[in-house]
Amino acid sequence: MLTSIWLTPAHAKNTLTLVTLDKFEPYSWQEGGVKQGIDIDIVRELCERIHKKCVIQYLPWKRVVSEVKHGKSDGAFSFFITEERKHFVDYTQFPLHASTYKVFVKKGSEFSFRSVQDLFGKVIAKNAGFKTDAAFDLAVKEGKIIIDESAVLETNINKLLKNRVDGVLANYHETRRALVKMNQLDHVVDLPKPINEPRNAYLVLSQKAVIPSREKLISEINLHLKKMHEDGTIDAIHQKYLSKKRSQ
């Protein structure tokens, strides 16, 4: 499935083909045939500001990486920085979002959280298979933190609401979005300190793709992403999906 922004054949040379992951709410997903999400909206706004016609295609993640690695697409989003990927993509300077993991608790049951030690003796729900930092994993292995796992985030949130666990450890954006859909934003809050350092995720351009005036384009993208951070556009897009249920 493709979505186009100002796309006409006559303007093909001014077009960027971008790939991203589907079913990755709240960053990118499809609902009623409409592509939406935090990253989708940011990229659409960016394309307008740099006067580019962008075509966005949803693919499985391995295909996303392969497309930009081999130059089959001009770019992709959103990539964490890794040494391996630096060999086949150019990273833009400013992130689309930061992947942040936090502990969520019932409103009124907040507790001080400064380090993993503050979770000792507590029952924490998390998604099955999710790994966090070494200190947390060691505490779980030693039995100092009791883990209750589920494959579904909403199941973990319901455990919290029913007082079956003391907290839910999960991605901040994904959990806020789930709370919006469950109409539970007034009943669940996140503790201020993340469980580990937030990890930025970026729009990237393929090094093998033929992109006219590549360096100029990257400079323009960086300039306008910076402005979007500064003028509140990116914050507003985040809040659109994370603050309250939008009318459908």
N, C-alpha and C positions, 0 to 999 in steps of 0.2 A: 504494500500500500504506500502511495506517495502523497505528499502534500506539497503544494507549490505556493510560493509567495511571489506575485507579480511575474509569473513565468509565461513567456511567449517565445516561439521559435526564433523570431528576429533578434531576440536579446540573449541567445544561448551563450554567447561569449562572456556575458556579464553574470553568468549563473554559477552558483556554488552548489555542489551536491554534497549533502551531509547525511551521515548515518548515526543512528542512536538505538537504544534498547527500548523495546515495547514492554508493557505490563510492569513498569517500574514506578508505580505511584509513590509519591506525588511529583516525581521529576519528569516522567514521560510515559504516557499511556494513551489509549484510545477509548472513547466512549461515544456510542451512537454514531460511529464513523468519523468522529472529530478528534484530531490529535490535540492533546492538551498536556499541561503540566508546567512545573516551575521552569525547567530547562527549555522546554519548547517555547514558552512565552518569552523568555529572555532572548533566545536565539532569533525569534521572529522580530522582536523589537530591534535587536542589533542589526539584522539584515536591512531593515528599513533605514536605520541611521547611516549605514555605510553605502546605501543605494545599490545593494546587490539583490539579485533574484535568487532565492534559495529553495532548493528541493530537499525535503527531509524524508528519509526512508527508515522505517523500523526494521530491524534485523535481530536475530539472536546475537548474544554478546560476542561469541567467537567470530561470527561473520563481521561484526562491526570492526573488530581489531584487524581482521584479515583484509577488509576493504581498504583501510587507510595504510596498512603496512605495504600493500602491493600497488597502491595508487589507483585503485578502481573507483574510489570516491575522493573528493577534495578534502573532506574533513569529517570529524566525528565529535560527539560529546556524550557523556562527560568523562574524561580520563583523569585518574590519579597520576601523579608523577612517579615514574619508575625509571631506573637506569636503562632497562631494556627498551622501553618505548621511546626514549630520547634518541634512539638510533633510527627511528622511522617516522616520527611526527615532530612538528614544531608546536610547542605549547604557547598559548596566548598568556599574557601576563597576569590577568585578573580572573578569578574563578567564577563559575556560574553558581556554585553552591559549595558548602563545606559539609562533609559527612561527619556528623557529630553523634556520639552515643551518650545517653544520659540515663539517670535513674528517675523513673516516674513513680509518684506515690499518690495516695488519696489526699485530696485537699483537707487540711486539718490534721493530717498525720505526718507532716514534714519532720525531718530530723536533720541534724548537722551532718554534712557530708564533705569532708576535706580530703579523705584518702580511703583506700580499700579497707583499712582497719575499722572504719565507721560502719561497714556492712557486716562485720563479724556477728554471728548469731542470728542473722536475719535470713528470711526466705525470699529469694529473688527469682522472679520468673524471667525467662529469656527464650528467644527462638532456638529451637534445636539446632545444634551444630555451630552456633555463633561463638566465635572466639574473640576475646578482648585482650587486655594487656597481661603480661606475665604475672604480675602481682595478684591480679584477680583470679586468674586460672590456678595459681598455686594455692590461694586461700580456699578455693573450691575443692581442689584435690586433697587438701589437709582437713576438710570437713568444717572449716571455720565459717564458710558461707554455704547455705543450703540452696541448691538450685532446683527449680521446678520448670521443666522445659515443655514447650509445645511448638508445633510446626506453624501455628497461626498466631499472629500478633494479637488479633481481636480476642482470642481465647485467653491470652495472658492478661489483657486488660480486664476482662470479665472476672478473672481470678482475683485481681486487685480490688475491684469493686465489691466483691463478695468477701473480702478480708481473708482470703485463702493464702495470700502472699503479702510481704511487706513492701515490695516494690517491683517494678518491671524495668529491666535493662534493655534498651532498644534504641534504634536510630531516631534522632529527634524529629526530623521531618516526617518520616513514615508514621511515627506514633502520633504526632499532632494531627496529621491527615486522618488517621484512623479515628481519633477522638472526635474530629469534626463530623465524620460520617456517622459515628455512634451517638452524637449529641451529648458527649460527656466532657466537653472542655471545662465546664464549671465544676467538675467533680475530681479531676485528675490534674496534677501539676508536675512539672519537672524540677528536680533539685538543681540549683544554679551551676554547680561544678560538673563538667563532663567527666565521664569515666576515664577517657584518654584524650590525647590531643586531637582536635578537629583536623580532618584531612581534606584539603581543597580538591575540587574536581573541575576540570577545564575543558573548554573548546580547543580542539587541536586541528592542525592542517597536515595532510600527508606530505612527506618529503618527496615522494615519487610522483605525485600528481602534478600535471602541468597546470600551473596557476599563474596567469599573467600578473606581472608587477607584485610578486609574492611579498617582498619586504615592505612595500608600500601598503599592501592590504593588511599585513600583520600589524603595522603601526596604526592604521586606521581602526582596526578591531580593538587594539589595546586602548587607544584614545577614547573610543566610545564606550567600551566596557567600564573604564575608569569613571567616565561621566555618569553612566547609569548607576554605578555604586554611589557616587557623590550626590546625585540629584534625587535619590530616593526611589528610582524606578525599580531596581532589583528588590529592595525591601517591600515595595508595594506588591510586586508579583508574588513574593513569598507569602505575604499576609493574605493575599487573595485565596490561596489554597489552605492556609494553616490556621486562620483566625476564626472563621465562622462558616457555617454551611451556606454555600452560594445557592441562589435560586436556579433551578434547572430549566 
